[in-house]
């Protein structure tokens, strides 16, 4: 963080910097847990450091994946519904591709590559 802050390319006053430390697990010293506890007042999960325009977040990989799943569950559900619908309508991938060739919403080849 100090190296990046000392670089002139990152010195704009309107620029904020966020750093993420992601690990499988953290040392049992209690340091990270203490930092998380002391920064709860900022109201941001995983925040361990916040000074001026810099923030540092600490997460386990399991937390990264869990948050990703939560954020993207809606679109995953919609994609699953669409997949199920297509599987009921078409018995093979070739049949689906053939049906799409007849779709009037598909742009003509000369327009698709411009």
N, CA, C and O atoms as a printed pandas DataFrame, in Angstrom:
     atom_number atom_name residue_name chain_id  residue_number  x_coord  y_coord  z_coord
0              1         N          UNK        A               1    0.823   -1.179    0.000
1              2        CA          UNK        A               1    0.000    0.000    0.000
2              3         C          UNK        A               1    0.875    1.254    0.000
3              4         O          UNK        A               1    0.619    2.184   -0.765
4              5         N          UNK        A               2    1.900    1.289    0.845
5              6        CA          UNK        A               2    2.769    2.459    0.908
6              7         C          UNK        A               2    3.503    2.676   -0.403
7              8         O          UNK        A               2    3.699    3.817   -0.819
8              9         N          UNK        A               3    3.910    1.600   -1.057
9             10        CA          UNK        A               3    4.584    1.726   -2.348
10            11         C          UNK        A               3    3.649    2.357   -3.373
11            12         O          UNK        A               3    4.051    3.260   -4.107
12            13         N          UNK        A               4    2.415    1.891   -3.427
13            14        CA          UNK        A               4    1.443    2.429   -4.380
14            15         C          UNK        A               4    1.134    3.880   -4.052
15            16         O          UNK        A               4    1.054    4.709   -4.959
16            17         N          UNK        A               5    0.962    4.202   -2.790
17            18        CA          UNK        A               5    0.669    5.577   -2.398
18            19         C          UNK        A               5    1.819    6.529   -2.708
19            20         O          UNK        A               5    1.596    7.719   -2.935
20            21         N          UNK        A               6    3.027    6.021   -2.718
21            22        CA          UNK        A               6    4.170    6.879   -3.025
22            23         C          UNK        A               6    4.371    7.056   -4.531
23            24         O          UNK        A               6    5.205    7.859   -4.949
24            25         N          UNK        A               7    3.625    6.323   -5.341
25            26        CA          UNK        A               7    3.724    6.430   -6.790
26            27         C          UNK        A               7    2.871    7.592   -7.267
27            28         O          UNK        A               7    1.701    7.694   -6.897
28            29         N          UNK        A               8    3.438    8.467   -8.082
29            30        CA          UNK        A               8    2.734    9.678   -8.530
30            31         C          UNK        A               8    1.483    9.380   -9.352
31            32         O          UNK        A               8    0.592   10.225   -9.435
32            33         N          UNK        A               9    1.398    8.207   -9.954
33            34        CA          UNK        A               9    0.228    7.854  -10.754
34            35         C          UNK        A               9   -1.010    7.638   -9.895
35            36         O          UNK        A               9   -2.128    7.653  -10.409
36            37         N          UNK        A              10   -0.826    7.439   -8.605
37            38        CA          UNK        A              10   -1.940    7.162   -7.712
38            39         C          UNK        A              10   -2.170    8.286   -6.704
39            40         O          UNK        A              10   -2.759    8.057   -5.647
40            41         N          UNK        A              11   -1.718    9.481   -7.016
41            42        CA          UNK        A              11   -1.806   10.591   -6.069
42            43         C          UNK        A              11   -2.967   11.540   -6.317
43            44         O          UNK        A              11   -3.052   12.571   -5.649
44            45         N          UNK        A              12   -3.852   11.242   -7.233
45            46        CA          UNK        A              12   -4.988   12.133   -7.491
46            47         C          UNK        A              12   -5.855   12.248   -6.247
47            48         O          UNK        A              12   -6.154   11.248   -5.594
48            49         N          UNK        A              13   -6.253   13.458   -5.925
49            50        CA          UNK        A              13   -7.023   13.672   -4.700
50            51         C          UNK        A              13   -8.414   13.053   -4.763
51            52         O          UNK        A              13   -9.023   12.801   -3.723
52            53         N          UNK        A              14   -8.924   12.805   -5.963
53            54        CA          UNK        A              14  -10.257   12.205   -6.092
54            55         C          UNK        A              14  -10.211   10.687   -6.230
55            56         O          UNK        A              14  -11.238   10.057   -6.478
56            57         N          UNK        A              15   -9.045   10.105   -6.075
57            58        CA          UNK        A              15   -8.872    8.668   -6.230
58            59         C          UNK        A              15   -8.928    7.983   -4.868
59            60         O          UNK        A              15   -8.296    8.423   -3.909
60            61         N          UNK        A              16   -9.699    6.898   -4.804
61            62        CA          UNK        A              16   -9.703    6.083   -3.590
62            63         C          UNK        A              16   -9.099    4.730   -3.933
63            64         O          UNK        A              16   -9.246    4.233   -5.049
64            65         N          UNK        A              17   -8.427    4.154   -2.970
65            66        CA          UNK        A              17   -7.753    2.879   -3.190
66            67         C          UNK        A              17   -8.289    1.843   -2.216
67            68         O          UNK        A              17   -8.425    2.110   -1.021
68            69         N          UNK        A              18   -8.591    0.665   -2.734
69            70        CA          UNK        A              18   -9.037   -0.445   -1.914
70            71         C          UNK        A              18   -8.102   -1.622   -2.132
71            72         O          UNK        A              18   -7.795   -1.990   -3.266
72            73         N          UNK        A              19   -7.662   -2.196   -1.044
73            74        CA          UNK        A              19   -6.775   -3.346   -1.094
74            75         C          UNK        A              19   -7.490   -4.527   -0.441
75            76         O          UNK        A              19   -8.198   -4.360    0.552
76            77         N          UNK        A              20   -7.301   -5.705   -0.999
77            78        CA          UNK        A              20   -7.934   -6.908   -0.472
78            79         C          UNK        A              20   -6.865   -7.948   -0.175
79            80         O          UNK        A              20   -6.045   -8.278   -1.032
80            81         N          UNK        A              21   -6.885   -8.448    1.028
81            82        CA          UNK        A              21   -6.030   -9.551    1.436
82            83         C          UNK        A              21   -6.931  -10.767    1.579
83            84         O          UNK        A              21   -7.829  -10.791    2.420
84            85         N          UNK        A              22   -6.683  -11.775    0.750
85            86        CA          UNK        A              22   -7.525  -12.973    0.768
86            87         C          UNK        A              22   -6.631  -14.171    1.064
87            88         O          UNK        A              22   -5.604  -14.374    0.417
88            89         N          UNK        A              23   -7.036  -14.945    2.039
89            90        CA          UNK        A              23   -6.258  -16.112    2.470
90            91         C          UNK        A              23   -7.183  -17.285    2.724
91            92         O          UNK        A              23   -8.400  -17.127    2.813
92            93         N          UNK        A              24   -6.584  -18.474    2.841
93            94        CA          UNK        A              24   -7.364  -19.653    3.240
94            95         C          UNK        A              24   -7.771  -19.537    4.705
95            96         O          UNK        A              24   -8.909  -19.828    5.073
96            97         N          UNK        A              25   -6.836  -19.112    5.522
97            98        CA          UNK        A              25   -7.112  -18.867    6.944
98            99         C          UNK        A              25   -6.055  -17.891    7.449
99           100         O          UNK        A              25   -5.002  -17.719    6.836
100          101         N          UNK        A              26   -6.355  -17.262    8.571
101          102        CA          UNK        A              26   -5.462  -16.257    9.123
102          103         C          UNK        A              26   -4.800  -16.781   10.384
103          104         O          UNK        A              26   -5.318  -17.680   11.048
104          105         N          UNK        A              27   -3.659  -16.213   10.703
105          106        CA          UNK        A              27   -2.909  -16.634   11.890
106          107         C          UNK        A              27   -3.788  -16.523   13.132
107          108         O          UNK        A              27   -4.665  -15.663   13.214
108          109         N          UNK        A              28   -3.547  -17.381   14.065
109          110        CA          UNK        A              28   -4.353  -17.460   15.283
110          111         C          UNK        A              28   -3.937  -16.429   16.341
111          112         O          UNK        A              28   -4.306  -16.566   17.508
112          113         N          UNK        A              29   -3.184  -15.416   15.955
113          114        CA          UNK        A              29   -2.728  -14.414   16.921
114          115         C          UNK        A              29   -3.848  -13.502   17.390
115          116         O          UNK        A              29   -3.733  -12.859   18.433
116          117         N          UNK        A              30   -4.929  -13.442   16.625
117          118        CA          UNK        A              30   -6.046  -12.574   16.982
118          119         C          UNK        A              30   -5.912  -11.163   16.442
119          120         O          UNK        A              30   -6.794  -10.332   16.658
120          121         N          UNK        A              31   -4.823  -10.881   15.744
121          122        CA          UNK        A              31   -4.602   -9.532   15.219
122          123         C          UNK        A              31   -5.694   -9.130   14.236
123          124         O          UNK        A              31   -6.280   -8.055   14.366
124          125         N          UNK        A              32   -5.973   -9.985   13.251
125          126        CA          UNK        A              32   -6.981   -9.676   12.235
126          127         C          UNK        A              32   -8.358   -9.537   12.883
127          128         O          UNK        A              32   -9.104   -8.615   12.556
128          129         N          UNK        A              33   -8.696  -10.431   13.786
129          130        CA          UNK        A              33   -9.989  -10.353   14.474
130          131         C          UNK        A              33  -10.116   -9.032   15.226
131          132         O          UNK        A              33  -11.190   -8.429   15.246
132          133         N          UNK        A              34   -9.044   -8.587   15.835
133          134        CA          UNK        A              34   -9.055   -7.309   16.546
134          135         C          UNK        A              34   -9.246   -6.133   15.614
135          136         O          UNK        A              34   -9.985   -5.199   15.923
136          137         N          UNK        A              35   -8.581   -6.180   14.476
137          138        CA          UNK        A              35   -8.736   -5.105   13.486
138          139         C          UNK        A              35  -10.151   -5.065   12.927
139          140         O          UNK        A              35  -10.720   -3.991   12.732
140          141         N          UNK        A              36  -10.714   -6.235   12.671
141          142        CA          UNK        A              36  -12.096   -6.297   12.189
142          143         C          UNK        A              36  -13.046   -5.700   13.219
143          144         O          UNK        A              36  -13.948   -4.934   12.878
144          145         N          UNK        A              37  -12.836   -6.055   14.470
145          146        CA          UNK        A              37  -13.693   -5.554   15.546
146          147         C          UNK        A              37  -13.552   -4.038   15.684
147          148         O          UNK        A              37  -14.552   -3.340   15.851
148          149         N          UNK        A              38  -12.340   -3.528   15.617
149          150        CA          UNK        A              38  -12.128   -2.089   15.830
150          151         C          UNK        A              38  -12.632   -1.243   14.664
151          152         O          UNK        A              38  -12.803   -0.033   14.813
152          153         N          UNK        A              39  -12.872   -1.852   13.518
153          154        CA          UNK        A              39  -13.354   -1.101   12.354
154          155         C          UNK        A              39  -14.829   -1.342   12.061
155          156         O          UNK        A              39  -15.326   -0.902   11.024
156          157         N          UNK        A              40  -15.538   -2.029   12.949
157          158        CA          UNK        A              40  -16.967   -2.265   12.749
158          159         C          UNK        A              40  -17.762   -0.972   12.636
159          160         O          UNK        A              40  -18.794   -0.927   11.967
160          161         N          UNK        A              41  -17.278    0.080   13.293
161          162        CA          UNK        A              41  -18.009    1.353   13.287
162          163         C          UNK        A              41  -18.130    1.962   11.888
163          164         O          UNK        A              41  -18.960    2.846   11.677
164          165         N          UNK        A              42  -17.323    1.509   10.937
165          166        CA          UNK        A              42  -17.422    2.003    9.558
166          167         C          UNK        A              42  -18.579    1.341    8.808
167          168         O          UNK        A              42  -18.987    1.808    7.745
168          169         N          UNK        A              43  -19.096    0.262    9.365
169          170        CA          UNK        A              43  -20.241   -0.400    8.754
170          171         C          UNK        A              43  -19.935   -1.160    7.482
171          172         O          UNK        A              43  -20.831   -1.393    6.670
172          173         N          UNK        A              44  -18.692   -1.550    7.294
173          174        CA          UNK        A              44  -18.307   -2.297    6.103
174          175         C          UNK        A              44  -17.708   -3.641    6.515
175          176         O          UNK        A              44  -16.698   -3.682    7.217
176          177         N          UNK        A              45  -18.321   -4.727    6.085
177          178        CA          UNK        A              45  -17.771   -6.035    6.420
178          179         C          UNK        A              45  -16.347   -6.194    5.881
179          180         O          UNK        A              45  -16.028   -5.714    4.793
180          181         N          UNK        A              46  -15.518   -6.854    6.635
181          182        CA          UNK        A              46  -14.155   -7.224    6.251
182          183         C          UNK        A              46  -13.156   -6.064    6.289
183          184         O          UNK        A              46  -11.982   -6.267    5.981
184          185         N          UNK        A              47  -13.587   -4.866    6.655
185          186        CA          UNK        A              47  -12.695   -3.703    6.684
186          187         C          UNK        A              47  -11.791   -3.769    7.903
187          188         O          UNK        A              47  -12.266   -3.931    9.027
188          189         N          UNK        A              48  -10.465   -3.643    7.677
189          190        CA          UNK        A              48   -9.519   -3.639    8.796
190          191         C          UNK        A              48   -8.726   -2.337    8.881
191          192         O          UNK        A              48   -8.050   -2.086    9.879
192          193         N          UNK        A              49   -8.804   -1.512    7.844
193          194        CA          UNK        A              49   -8.020   -0.269    7.831
194          195         C          UNK        A              49   -8.742    0.745    6.963
195          196         O          UNK        A              49   -9.142    0.441    5.840
196          197         N          UNK        A              50   -8.910    1.970    7.495
197          198        CA          UNK        A              50   -9.532    3.032    6.716
198          199         C          UNK        A              50   -8.932    4.355    7.145
199          200         O          UNK        A              50   -9.242    4.869    8.220
200          201         N          UNK        A              51   -8.079    4.899    6.309
201          202        CA          UNK        A              51   -7.476    6.195    6.566
202          203         C          UNK        A              51   -7.499    6.979    5.265
203          204         O          UNK        A              51   -7.048    6.505    4.222
204          205         N          UNK        A              52   -8.030    8.181    5.350
205          206        CA          UNK        A              52   -8.156    9.069    4.195
206          207         C          UNK        A              52   -8.811    8.356    3.021
207          208         O          UNK        A              52   -9.993    8.019    3.074
208          209         N          UNK        A              53   -8.047    8.131    1.971
209          210        CA          UNK        A              53   -8.618    7.546    0.760
210          211         C          UNK        A              53   -8.219    6.089    0.552
211          212         O          UNK        A              53   -8.330    5.566   -0.557
212          213         N          UNK        A              54   -7.761    5.439    1.603
213          214        CA          UNK        A              54   -7.326    4.041    1.507
214          215         C          UNK        A              54   -8.132    3.148    2.437
215          216         O          UNK        A              54   -8.433    3.501    3.577
216          217         N          UNK        A              55   -8.470    1.978    1.907
217          218        CA          UNK        A              55   -9.146    0.964    2.709
218          219         C          UNK        A              55   -8.479   -0.381    2.448
219          220         O          UNK        A              55   -8.063   -0.685    1.330
220          221         N          UNK        A              56   -8.389   -1.173    3.508
221          222        CA          UNK        A              56   -7.881   -2.531    3.383
222          223         C          UNK        A              56   -8.942   -3.478    3.930
223          224         O          UNK        A              56   -9.444   -3.300    5.040
224          225         N          UNK        A              57   -9.271   -4.483    3.133
225          226        CA          UNK        A              57  -10.242   -5.497    3.508
226          227         C          UNK        A              57   -9.529   -6.832    3.624
227          228         O          UNK        A              57   -8.595   -7.115    2.874
228          229         N          UNK        A              58   -9.974   -7.651    4.565
229          230        CA          UNK        A              58   -9.403   -8.970    4.783
230          231         C          UNK        A              58  -10.526   -9.993    4.720
231          232         O          UNK        A              58  -11.552   -9.850    5.384
232          233         N          UNK        A              59  -10.315  -11.036    3.903
233          234        CA          UNK        A              59  -11.346  -12.057    3.732
234          235         C          UNK        A              59  -10.705  -13.431    3.567
235          236         O          UNK        A              59   -9.562  -13.565    3.130
236          237         N          UNK        A              60  -11.486  -14.447    3.935
237          238        CA          UNK        A              60  -11.114  -15.826    3.606
238          239         C          UNK        A              60  -11.692  -16.144    2.235
239          240         O          UNK        A              60  -12.666  -15.522    1.809
240          241         N          UNK        A              61  -11.103  -17.099    1.552
241          242        CA          UNK        A              61  -11.626  -17.489    0.242
242          243         C          UNK        A              61  -13.073  -17.957    0.350
243          244         O          UNK        A              61  -13.880  -17.698   -0.542
244          245         N          UNK        A              62  -13.398  -18.640    1.433
245          246        CA          UNK        A              62  -14.771  -19.114    1.587
246          247         C          UNK        A              62  -15.750  -17.940    1.646
247          248         O          UNK        A              62  -16.872  -18.049    1.151
248          249         N          UNK        A              63  -15.340  -16.821    2.244
249          250        CA          UNK        A              63  -16.190  -15.628    2.288
250          251         C          UNK        A              63  -16.332  -15.001    0.902
251          252         O          UNK        A              63  -17.405  -14.515    0.544
252          253         N          UNK        A              64  -15.253  -15.014    0.127
253          254        CA          UNK        A              64  -15.297  -14.471   -1.240
254          255         C          UNK        A              64  -16.314  -15.251   -2.058
255          256         O          UNK        A              64  -17.163  -14.662   -2.727
256          257         N          UNK        A              65  -16.227  -16.575   -2.003
257          258        CA          UNK        A              65  -17.137  -17.408   -2.791
258          259         C          UNK        A              65  -18.575  -17.297   -2.299
259          260         O          UNK        A              65  -19.502  -17.283   -3.108
260          261         N          UNK        A              66  -18.776  -17.219   -0.986
261          262        CA          UNK        A              66  -20.126  -17.088   -0.440
262          263         C          UNK        A              66  -20.758  -15.769   -0.876
263          264         O          UNK        A              66  -21.934  -15.739   -1.238
264          265         N          UNK        A              67  -19.989  -14.676   -0.846
265          266        CA          UNK        A              67  -20.519  -13.380   -1.276
266          267         C          UNK        A              67  -20.816  -13.378   -2.772
267          268         O          UNK        A              67  -21.807  -12.797   -3.214
268          269         N          UNK        A              68  -19.954  -14.028   -3.543
269          270        CA          UNK        A              68  -20.202  -14.132   -4.983
270          271         C          UNK        A              68  -21.510  -14.871   -5.241
271          272         O          UNK        A              68  -22.330  -14.437   -6.051
272          273         N          UNK        A              69  -21.697  -15.984   -4.548
273          274        CA          UNK        A              69  -22.933  -16.755   -4.709
274          275         C          UNK        A              69  -24.154  -15.920   -4.338
275          276         O          UNK        A              69  -25.163  -15.953   -5.042
276          277         N          UNK        A              70  -24.071  -15.176   -3.243
277          278        CA          UNK        A              70  -25.201  -14.359   -2.817
278          279         C          UNK        A              70  -25.500  -13.259   -3.832
279          280         O          UNK        A              70  -26.662  -13.010   -4.151
280          281         N          UNK        A              71  -24.467  -12.606   -4.339
281          282        CA          UNK        A              71  -24.655  -11.507   -5.285
282          283         C          UNK        A              71  -25.197  -11.980   -6.625
283          284         O          UNK        A              71  -25.948  -11.263   -7.287
284          285         N          UNK        A              72  -24.819  -13.181   -7.021
285          286        CA          UNK        A              72  -25.177  -13.655   -8.352
286          287         C          UNK        A              72  -26.247  -14.736   -8.355
287          288         O          UNK        A              72  -26.510  -15.339   -9.396
288          289         N          UNK        A              73  -26.860  -14.988   -7.222
289          290        CA          UNK        A              73  -27.860  -16.054   -7.159
290          291         C          UNK        A              73  -29.061  -15.747   -8.053
291          292         O          UNK        A              73  -29.615  -16.662   -8.662
292          293         N          UNK        A              74  -29.470  -14.500   -8.145
293          294        CA          UNK        A              74  -30.616  -14.140   -8.973
294          295         C          UNK        A              74  -30.361  -14.480  -10.435
295          296         O          UNK        A              74  -31.191  -15.120  -11.081
296          297         N          UNK        A              75  -29.228  -14.058  -10.950
297          298        CA          UNK        A              75  -28.941  -14.325  -12.364
298          299         C          UNK        A              75  -28.714  -15.813  -12.604
299          300         O          UNK        A              75  -29.079  -16.331  -13.660
300          301         N          UNK        A              76  -28.122  -16.499  -11.647
301          302        CA          UNK        A              76  -27.941  -17.945  -11.794
302          303         C          UNK        A              76  -29.289  -18.657  -11.856
303          304         O          UNK        A              76  -29.466  -19.593  -12.635
304          305         N          UNK        A              77  -30.235  -18.212  -11.035
305          306        CA          UNK        A              77  -31.573  -18.801  -11.068
306          307         C          UNK        A              77  -32.248  -18.544  -12.408
307          308         O          UNK        A              77  -32.873  -19.441  -12.974
308          309         N          UNK        A              78  -32.123  -17.317  -12.918
309          310        CA          UNK        A              78  -32.716  -16.983  -14.213
310          311         C          UNK        A              78  -32.080  -17.814  -15.334
311          312         O          UNK        A              78  -32.781  -18.299  -16.222
312          313         N          UNK        A              79  -30.772  -17.973  -15.292
313          314        CA          UNK        A              79  -30.099  -18.785  -16.313
314          315         C          UNK        A              79  -30.525  -20.243  -16.222
315          316         O          UNK        A              79  -30.696  -20.909  -17.244
316          317         N          UNK        A              80  -30.696  -20.741  -15.001
317          318        CA          UNK        A              80  -31.135  -22.121  -14.825
318          319         C          UNK        A              80  -32.535  -22.317  -15.382
319          320         O          UNK        A              80  -32.812  -23.333  -16.020
320          321         N          UNK        A              81  -33.424  -21.352  -15.146
321          322        CA          UNK        A              81  -34.784  -21.424  -15.694
322          323         C          UNK        A              81  -34.752  -21.424  -17.230
323          324         O          UNK        A              81  -35.473  -22.183  -17.878
324          325         N          UNK        A              82  -33.911  -20.567  -17.792
325          326        CA          UNK        A              82  -33.791  -20.508  -19.258
326          327         C          UNK        A              82  -33.232  -21.820  -19.813
327          328         O          UNK        A              82  -33.695  -22.312  -20.842
328          329         N          UNK        A              83  -32.246  -22.375  -19.132
329          330        CA          UNK        A              83  -31.667  -23.649  -19.557
330          331         C          UNK        A              83  -32.725  -24.753  -19.520
331          332         O          UNK        A              83  -32.841  -25.541  -20.458
332          333         N          UNK        A              84  -33.491  -24.801  -18.437
333          334        CA          UNK        A              84  -34.547  -25.811  -18.323
334          335         C          UNK        A              84  -35.583  -25.660  -19.435
335          336         O          UNK        A              84  -36.051  -26.648  -20.000
336          337         N          UNK        A              85  -35.930  -24.420  -19.739
337          338        CA          UNK        A              85  -36.902  -24.146  -20.805
338          339         C          UNK        A              85  -36.375  -24.638  -22.154
339          340         O          UNK        A              85  -37.094  -25.280  -22.920
340          341         N          UNK        A              86  -35.109  -24.326  -22.430
341          342        CA          UNK        A              86  -34.521  -24.754  -23.702
342          343         C          UNK        A              86  -34.401  -26.272  -23.785
343          344         O          UNK        A              86  -34.592  -26.846  -24.857
344          345         N          UNK        A              87  -34.091  -26.921  -22.682
345          346        CA          UNK        A              87  -33.976  -28.380  -22.683
346          347         C          UNK        A              87  -35.321  -29.049  -22.946
347          348         O          UNK        A              87  -35.380  -30.126  -23.540
348          349         N          UNK        A              88  -36.402  -28.406  -22.503
349          350        CA          UNK        A              88  -37.739  -28.956  -22.762
350          351         C          UNK        A              88  -38.148  -28.745  -24.218
351          352         O          UNK        A              88  -38.830  -29.589  -24.800
352          353         N          UNK        A              89  -37.733  -27.618  -24.813
353          354        CA          UNK        A              89  -38.129  -27.284  -26.181
354          355         C          UNK        A              89  -37.325  -28.027  -27.240
355          356         O          UNK        A              89  -37.858  -28.385  -28.290
356          357         N          UNK        A              90  -36.065  -28.255  -26.972
357          358        CA          UNK        A              90  -35.171  -28.832  -27.981
358          359         C          UNK        A              90  -34.520  -30.101  -27.433
359          360         O          UNK        A              90  -34.103  -30.158  -26.276
360          361         N          UNK        A              91  -34.446  -31.115  -28.294
361          362        CA          UNK        A              91  -33.893  -32.391  -27.840
362          363         C          UNK        A              91  -32.379  -32.486  -28.077
363          364         O          UNK        A              91  -31.731  -33.390  -27.550
364          365         N          UNK        A              92  -31.813  -31.561  -28.863
365          366        CA          UNK        A              92  -30.367  -31.602  -29.115
366          367         C          UNK        A              92  -29.839  -30.193  -29.363
367          368         O          UNK        A              92  -30.602  -29.267  -29.640
368          369         N          UNK        A              93  -28.531  -30.053  -29.259
369          370        CA          UNK        A              93  -27.897  -28.761  -29.527
370          371         C          UNK        A              93  -28.072  -28.376  -30.990
371          372         O          UNK        A              93  -28.264  -27.201  -31.300
372          373         N          UNK        A              94  -28.007  -29.346  -31.887
373          374        CA          UNK        A              94  -28.181  -29.060  -33.316
374          375         C          UNK        A              94  -29.569  -28.494  -33.595
375          376         O          UNK        A              94  -29.723  -27.583  -34.409
376          377         N          UNK        A              95  -30.558  -29.028  -32.928
377          378        CA          UNK        A              95  -31.927  -28.551  -33.106
378          379         C          UNK        A              95  -32.049  -27.092  -32.623
379          380         O          UNK        A              95  -32.723  -26.281  -33.259
380          381         N          UNK        A              96  -31.415  -26.776  -31.534
381          382        CA          UNK        A              96  -31.426  -25.411  -31.008
382          383         C          UNK        A              96  -30.730  -24.452  -31.961
383          384         O          UNK        A              96  -31.243  -23.365  -32.229
384          385         N          UNK        A              97  -29.567  -24.841  -32.477
385          386        CA          UNK        A              97  -28.828  -23.995  -33.414
386          387         C          UNK        A              97  -29.646  -23.764  -34.677
387          388         O          UNK        A              97  -29.701  -22.643  -35.182
388          389         N          UNK        A              98  -30.272  -24.796  -35.186
389          390        CA          UNK        A              98  -31.108  -24.668  -36.380
390          391         C          UNK        A              98  -32.266  -23.710  -36.137
391          392         O          UNK        A              98  -32.607  -22.917  -37.014
392          393         N          UNK        A              99  -32.863  -23.773  -34.978
393          394        CA          UNK        A              99  -33.973  -22.879  -34.654
394          395         C          UNK        A              99  -33.505  -21.429  -34.579
395          396         O          UNK        A              99  -34.254  -20.522  -34.942
396          397         N          UNK        A             100  -32.311  -21.205  -34.126
397          398        CA          UNK        A             100  -31.800  -19.842  -34.020
398          399         C          UNK        A             100  -31.497  -19.240  -35.383
399          400         O          UNK        A             100  -31.553  -18.021  -35.545
400          401         N          UNK        A             101  -31.179  -20.072  -36.361
401          402        CA          UNK        A             101  -30.924  -19.573  -37.712
402          403         C          UNK        A             101  -32.182  -18.980  -38.323
403          404         O          UNK        A             101  -32.098  -18.129  -39.209
404          405         N          UNK        A             102  -33.347  -19.418  -37.862
405          406        CA          UNK        A             102  -34.623  -18.913  -38.359
406          407         C          UNK        A             102  -35.125  -17.716  -37.549
407          408         O          UNK        A             102  -36.153  -17.130  -37.889
408          409         N          UNK        A             103  -34.434  -17.361  -36.516
409          410        CA          UNK        A             103  -34.848  -16.282  -35.630
410          411         C          UNK        A             103  -34.671  -14.944  -36.338
411          412         O          UNK        A             103  -33.568  -14.624  -36.781
412          413         N          UNK        A             104  -35.728  -14.169  -36.451
413          414        CA          UNK        A             104  -35.666  -12.879  -37.141
414          415         C          UNK        A             104  -34.957  -11.809  -36.316
415          416         O          UNK        A             104  -34.618  -10.752  -36.849
416          417         N          UNK        A             105  -34.726  -12.060  -35.034
417          418        CA          UNK        A             105  -34.023  -11.081  -34.198
418          419         C          UNK        A             105  -32.524  -11.145  -34.386
419          420         O          UNK        A             105  -31.816  -10.268  -33.891
420          421         N          UNK        A             106  -32.013  -12.141  -35.078
421          422        CA          UNK        A             106  -30.577  -12.293  -35.308
422          423         C          UNK        A             106  -30.167  -11.319  -36.417
423          424         O          UNK        A             106  -30.816  -11.248  -37.461
424          425         N          UNK        A             107  -29.090  -10.575  -36.183
425          426        CA          UNK        A             107  -28.607   -9.606  -37.175
426          427         C          UNK        A             107  -28.029  -10.351  -38.379
427          428         O          UNK        A             107  -27.423  -11.411  -38.227
428          429         N          UNK        A             108  -28.220   -9.792  -39.568
429          430        CA          UNK        A             108  -27.607  -10.394  -40.750
430          431         C          UNK        A             108  -26.082  -10.405  -40.601
431          432         O          UNK        A             108  -25.534   -9.535  -39.924
432          433         N          UNK        A             109  -25.384  -11.369  -41.214
433          434        CA          UNK        A             109  -23.933  -11.478  -41.065
434          435         C          UNK        A             109  -23.178  -10.196  -41.381
435          436         O          UNK        A             109  -22.200   -9.873  -40.708
436          437         N          UNK        A             110  -23.624   -9.456  -42.408
437          438        CA          UNK        A             110  -22.910   -8.233  -42.775
438          439         C          UNK        A             110  -23.004   -7.173  -41.689
439          440         O          UNK        A             110  -22.139   -6.301  -41.615
440          441         N          UNK        A             111  -24.018   -7.220  -40.851
441          442        CA          UNK        A             111  -24.150   -6.250  -39.754
442          443         C          UNK        A             111  -23.458   -6.736  -38.502
443          444         O          UNK        A             111  -23.007   -5.919  -37.699
444          445         N          UNK        A             112  -23.362   -7.999  -38.316
445          446        CA          UNK        A             112  -22.799   -8.557  -37.085
446          447         C          UNK        A             112  -21.303   -8.293  -36.960
447          448         O          UNK        A             112  -20.793   -8.226  -35.842
448          449         N          UNK        A             113  -20.585   -8.140  -38.066
449          450        CA          UNK        A             113  -19.120   -8.003  -38.019
450          451         C          UNK        A             113  -18.650   -6.582  -38.159
451          452         O          UNK        A             113  -17.441   -6.359  -38.227
452          453         N          UNK        A             114  -19.526   -5.615  -38.206
453          454        CA          UNK        A             114  -19.073   -4.233  -38.401
454          455         C          UNK        A             114  -18.794   -3.530  -37.114
455          456         O          UNK        A             114  -18.406   -2.362  -37.121
